[in-house]
Amino acid sequence: MDNVEKDSCGFSLIKPLLVVAIILIIVLIILAIATTNVDRLPPMALNQASAVGSLRTINEAESRYASTYPGFSPTLVALGPPASGNATASAAGMIDSVLAAGAKSGYSFVYAAPPDASGHYNTYTVNANPIRVGITGVNHYYSDQTGVIRQNSTEPGSSSDSPLELP
């Protein structure tokens, strides 16, 4: 009886636990690499990207506004959410309340829509300027009813600035 060999086909929990542990380590490494790239971006770059995204949002909202109501909105507030009830021309619910207030992610948004002789708003301009130049952002951005976003690195943007290359 002393010469009886042990069965080597027995079930062990060690091997599946090792496989799960290795997979978990690989997933954690991938997550660490993926989040490290975002963490390394300077806050200014994130604020500037947010400003460009906000200008895109405003342009898209203006397009929807103009197809729902006559002309463009008179103010950013008019694109914002209604206090209660249904959307109207003075609170269309097309952008969030933070952007409608005119400041978001270190940028101030200056909106202008001059009425024509009959009181319609056929054009608009919007500037996105860093609240603290060199700290919350460096670049100034501009857009209007054309939907083109333009950039100026030294002063508030205008229609004569170079268009921003967007993906």
C-alpha positions in Angstrom: 0.0 0.0 0.0 2.9 2.3 0.4 3.5 2.3 -3.4 0.1 3.7 -4.3 0.5 6.8 -6.5 -1.5 9.9 -5.8 -4.0 10.9 -8.5 -2.6 14.0 -10.3 -5.9 14.8 -11.9 -7.5 16.3 -8.8 -9.3 19.7 -8.8 -7.4 22.7 -7.4 -8.7 26.2 -6.9 -5.2 27.6 -7.0 -5.0 27.6 -10.9 -8.3 29.4 -11.6 -7.5 32.0 -8.9 -4.1 32.7 -10.4 -5.7 33.2 -13.8 -8.3 35.6 -12.4 -5.5 37.5 -10.5 -3.4 37.8 -13.7 -6.4 39.1 -15.7 -7.3 41.6 -12.9 -3.7 42.9 -12.9 -3.7 43.3 -16.7 -7.0 45.2 -16.5 -5.7 47.5 -13.8 -2.6 48.2 -15.8 -4.7 49.1 -18.9 -6.9 51.4 -16.8 -3.9 53.1 -15.3 -2.4 53.8 -18.7 -5.7 55.0 -20.1 -6.3 57.5 -17.2 -2.7 58.6 -16.9 -2.9 60.3 -20.3 -5.9 62.4 -19.3 -4.4 63.2 -15.9 -1.3 64.5 -17.6 -3.1 67.1 -19.7 -2.7 70.6 -18.2 -5.9 72.1 -16.8 -5.6 74.9 -19.4 -5.8 72.3 -22.3 -8.9 70.7 -20.7 -10.5 74.2 -20.3 -9.7 75.1 -23.9 -11.1 71.9 -25.2 -14.3 72.5 -23.1 -14.6 76.0 -24.5 -14.5 74.7 -28.0 -17.0 72.0 -27.2 -19.2 74.7 -25.6 -19.0 76.8 -28.8 -20.1 73.7 -30.8 -23.0 73.2 -28.4 -24.1 76.8 -28.8 -23.8 76.7 -32.6 -25.9 73.5 -32.7 -28.4 74.9 -30.2 -28.7 78.1 -32.4 -29.4 76.0 -35.4 -32.2 74.1 -33.6 -33.5 77.4 -32.2 -33.7 79.0 -35.6 -35.6 76.0 -37.0 -38.1 76.2 -34.1 -38.5 79.9 -33.6 -38.0 82.8 -36.0 -34.3 83.7 -36.2 -31.6 83.1 -33.6 -31.9 83.6 -29.9 -31.5 87.1 -28.5 -29.3 85.9 -25.5 -27.6 82.8 -24.2 -30.2 82.7 -21.4 -32.9 82.2 -24.1 -31.1 79.0 -25.1 -31.1 77.7 -21.5 -33.6 75.6 -19.7 -37.0 76.9 -18.6 -37.5 77.4 -14.8 -40.5 75.1 -15.0 -42.9 73.9 -17.6 -42.4 73.8 -21.4 -39.7 75.3 -23.5 -40.4 78.7 -25.0 -38.5 81.2 -27.2 -37.2 82.9 -24.0 -36.1 79.6 -22.3 -35.7 77.0 -25.1 -33.9 74.3 -23.1 -31.2 73.7 -25.6 -28.1 74.3 -23.5 -27.4 73.7 -19.8 -28.0 76.4 -17.2 -24.2 76.8 -16.5 -23.4 77.6 -20.1 -26.5 79.8 -20.4 -25.2 81.9 -17.5 -22.1 82.7 -19.6 -19.2 81.0 -17.8 -18.0 77.4 -17.9 -14.7 75.6 -17.3 -12.6 78.7 -16.8 -14.0 80.5 -19.8 -16.4 83.4 -20.1 -18.9 83.4 -23.0 -19.9 86.8 -24.5 -22.9 86.5 -26.7 -24.3 89.2 -29.0 -27.3 89.1 -31.4 -28.2 92.5 -32.8 -31.8 92.7 -34.0 -32.5 93.9 -37.5 -34.9 96.8 -38.3 -37.9 94.5 -37.9 -36.7 93.1 -34.5 -35.5 89.7 -35.8 -32.2 88.2 -34.9 -30.6 87.0 -38.1 -27.0 86.9 -36.9 -25.1 86.2 -33.6 -21.6 86.2 -32.4 -20.1 84.4 -29.4 -16.7 84.8 -27.9 -15.1 82.4 -25.4 -12.4 84.1 -23.4 -10.3 82.7 -20.6 -11.4 84.1 -17.3 -7.8 84.3 -16.1 -5.4 84.4 -19.2 -2.5 82.1 -18.7 -4.2 80.2 -15.8 -7.6 79.0 -17.0 -6.7 79.2 -20.7 -4.6 81.0 -23.3 -6.6 80.9 -26.5 -9.6 83.1 -27.2 -12.3 81.6 -29.4 -15.0 83.1 -31.6 -17.9 81.8 -33.6 -21.0 83.2 -35.3 -24.0 82.0 -37.3 -21.7 80.4 -39.9 -20.8 77.8 -37.3 -17.1 78.2 -37.9 -15.0 78.3 -34.7 -12.0 80.7 -34.9 -9.0 81.1 -32.6 -6.8 84.0 -31.5 -4.0 83.5 -29.1 -3.5 87.2 -28.0 -6.9 88.9 -27.9 -10.6 88.1 -28.1 -11.4 86.4 -31.4 -13.2 87.9 -34.4 -14.5 86.8 -37.8 -11.1 87.6 -39.3 -9.2 85.1 -37.2 -8.1 81.7 -38.6 -10.6 78.9 -38.4 -9.8 76.3 -35.8 -8.8 72.9 -37.3 -11.4 70.5 -35.8 -11.4 66.7 -36.3 
